[in-house]
């Protein structure tokens, strides 16, 4: 486990009466790729802007390498940001854009040029060095923006939804570029996004924020399989959430009665008591389907509502007799072995260990 | 369809008439400036450059031209600087009484010139600053700064609001950002503002006449020549003034339009 590079210590941010960030208490480790994810208005961009010094925390402290940053001016920090709007200087060429930070830092002309060209080359846009920014494509501009920040050789790079303006196929390409860069340079990336696929594809750890607070911090797998609460489960999506009351408690399982039937859940992290309300979640890809009632616990009888194909993955949307929606995710070729014509007679099942009990919140 | 065509013809005619109405006097003035006859009557006399020779050998006219040049150049620089400062303070800061502050800056062109001129004269005499060339410069700067501000403000509104913060983020102090980002971005608007304020100042008569004292500008000398007698010299000076003003306004438009085009392409 590497040392913390940045510490948010009880940080709050208010804009007049509006509380953008309620209370942040977390660490960013040296050399990690951290994604901060949440719906719009959750405070994720404010968090990033505080780190860059563009907003000052109302209370609390932000420390970078042990130094309190609250009163350090933006231009005295070494926290380059890749903007959602890219914010490239339209009156400068690609190379002059990359040189800008070095120029501000008093680096002499020859060295500036050399370092800028090196980075443009690394980003594979050397041939566009002397082009006007307005003549570049979205992907090329993106690379200029990255080069402009990375040429500063920072310890930490901040990225604010940098891929949101790109086409889907370019997003995948740039994700690979970013993860490769981060690994190669070994510096810390803090990546703000509302896109789960971007965050999960790239990040070592993900911070999920909702309404100015941290809802969960963990690896993408932790968050996907074991969302901490209903908010995270719903935000992550692609899972089935069931709510009911605890009917029976055993050594390490519990029986929960829901309108859709009785289900078994493992109880290891969350303490449950008899009669208590409880919700649990099962990832959509851990649900099996069958055309006849399977043996064992945790089954649901459903009819098919719709299917959604994304590449080779299929998501089935089903509904049980009580109208509760279920989602099942599988490979397209797995699906072909089922006859979904008789679509109102499908059985779902899952292992007890696949279920995960949510914290009430 | 048919209705549309009729409307088009009418509109074209309307625009043509407006242009004719605006430019006819100027064109006649240009024609008569080369006319050998003393009185502007038709038929015209022979072609002559007599009136041009006359004004070019008139020391008063030269002095007025020099005054006009000094006044309009100084005014352009001061007014554009003021305009830039107010446009930037409007763009960048939010403060109480911002509405009244902006209204105050935009007020001068709405005041009837004659009232403005009288008020300036009264004020300058009271503080002992009347009758100097700088009196005209000060008065013109107040009068024309709103034009510069309007053009620069338009440009600033086209700027990505993250651009300035991006420069800070890359280690630029506020002054460095002003120098390397804000001013370069506003350059076409600043040029446009310089030419526009110079043109307005160059043409302005009422305020100049009241506060100029013995330092006459070209519009003031034109009035003095026509007072009492009709002299075709006026046509010659008028042609010069017209050409200079038009050049300035056209230059202002070129800078204004070039960046519009650029932003459309971008």
Interface residues (C-beta under 8 A of the other chain):
Chain A: X52 X54 X73 X74 X75 X76 X77 X79 X80 X81 X83 X84 X85 X87 X89 X90 X91 X92 X100 X101 X103 X104 X105 X134 X148 X149 X152
Chain B: X160 X162 X163 X165 X166 X167 X168 X169 X170 X171 X172 X173 X174 X176 X180 X181 X184 X185 X187 X262 X265 X266
